[in-house]
Amino acid sequence: MYRGIYTVTSTMSTNQRKLDVVSNNLANTNTASFKKDELITKAFPEKLLSKMNGVSYSNNTRDSNIGVKRDGQGFIVNCQSSFFTVDGSQGKSYSRDMKLAADDQGYLKTYSRSIAGRVDTSRGYYVLDSNGKRIQAGANFQIDGQGNVSSGGQSVANLLFTPQRGVIGTVNGGKSVDYIKSNFRQGGLQQTNRNLDVAIKGSGFFQVQTADGQTRYTREGTFKISDDGMLVTDEGMRVMANGGPVPVDGELNIRENGDIYIDGSFFDTLSVADVRNLDTLRKIGYGTYEVEPGQDPNMGQFEGELLQGYIEGSNVNPVKEMIEMIDIMRNYESGQKVIKAYDDIMAKAANEIGKL
């Protein structure tokens, strides 16, 4: 009974956070270069549920064959009677299906896919073998139909955990917020004919410098000239070229490849970084991002185009956000009704059953 209340309230709390994210997206529908946020949830660990005091008719036999499907650099596996085990941030979790791949050190972990579609194990959980130990198999590992993991022709571990006969399934406590990430899909390009407006077509970020010398990344190209004649963002951060800040003392022209011309003479090239690992970027505010500490952004050569006299619009679709907001509110209301039902049941248990 109480477990059900915890499950429902965790879901309601997550829906409240989702509503905050969607509301912020809607509020920035007309903000230049704004990238919508998406809330990623995670389930609490799946714990084994055992039957106490009595005969259990559960059939916890080891699977003779499991489903194995290749998914790029990873595998998707599933079983019927046994369980797969992962070591998460809140302890061990058991399931009958799993996606796994090797991380940089060769350890098997669960994965998601980055915005670019690449396998990403950075936020995944360690996969455990049948003895509850982490599996280090290397990048070129294989999985057979019996759950055996091999690497270089040698058996490394077995994935299947078969619980005692009394185990009748799993149960969890609902879900919670894992993290919030930005969706970097290209926004629409809007022509302004303003000389200081520059939009990025394709992937890439302008490099800007804060007053304290910190490097930030932004796609918002609504620039202006500061009092001391430097090219800066609306918030006063200096726009960086390969050789440093950009002083503007004449007519400014920026070519598609980022070359800067002042009064017809070449000055420098804008510093535009192509961050390949977008999941390492963290929103700071004012349309700027920084790389999370300890993360590799995997910088690449800028291959997009710069369009002078244009700005990039927000990538928020207000209609879709409104539909999502309605769904969130309905889910929240459903949770309220479930809690009310639990409250009524407990009231009857206390007032009526207690009389017997």
Secondary structure as GFF3:
##gff-version 3
##sequence-region A 1 356
A	DSSP	alpha_helix	2	27	.	.	.	ID=ss1
A	DSSP	beta_strand	37	43	.	.	.	ID=ss2
A	DSSP	beta_strand	47	50	.	.	.	ID=ss3
A	DSSP	beta_strand	67	71	.	.	.	ID=ss4
A	DSSP	beta_strand	74	78	.	.	.	ID=ss5
A	DSSP	beta_strand	84	88	.	.	.	ID=ss6
A	DSSP	beta_strand	91	95	.	.	.	ID=ss7
A	DSSP	beta_strand	97	102	.	.	.	ID=ss8
A	DSSP	beta_strand	108	110	.	.	.	ID=ss9
A	DSSP	beta_strand	112	113	.	.	.	ID=ss10
A	DSSP	beta_strand	119	120	.	.	.	ID=ss11
A	DSSP	beta_strand	126	128	.	.	.	ID=ss12
A	DSSP	beta_strand	141	143	.	.	.	ID=ss13
A	DSSP	beta_strand	148	151	.	.	.	ID=ss14
A	DSSP	beta_strand	154	158	.	.	.	ID=ss15
A	DSSP	beta_strand	167	171	.	.	.	ID=ss16
A	DSSP	beta_strand	175	182	.	.	.	ID=ss17
A	DSSP	beta_strand	189	191	.	.	.	ID=ss18
A	DSSP	beta_strand	198	201	.	.	.	ID=ss19
A	DSSP	beta_strand	205	209	.	.	.	ID=ss20
A	DSSP	beta_strand	215	218	.	.	.	ID=ss21
A	DSSP	beta_strand	224	225	.	.	.	ID=ss22
A	DSSP	beta_strand	231	232	.	.	.	ID=ss23
A	DSSP	beta_strand	238	241	.	.	.	ID=ss24
A	DSSP	beta_strand	244	245	.	.	.	ID=ss25
A	DSSP	beta_strand	252	254	.	.	.	ID=ss26
A	DSSP	beta_strand	259	262	.	.	.	ID=ss27
A	DSSP	beta_strand	265	269	.	.	.	ID=ss28
A	DSSP	beta_strand	272	275	.	.	.	ID=ss29
A	DSSP	three_ten_helix	278	280	.	.	.	ID=ss30
A	DSSP	beta_strand	281	285	.	.	.	ID=ss31
A	DSSP	beta_strand	288	291	.	.	.	ID=ss32
A	DSSP	beta_strand	299	300	.	.	.	ID=ss33
A	DSSP	beta_strand	305	308	.	.	.	ID=ss34
A	DSSP	beta_strand	310	312	.	.	.	ID=ss35
A	DSSP	alpha_helix	318	351	.	.	.	ID=ss36
A	DSSP	three_ten_helix	353	355	.	.	.	ID=ss37
###
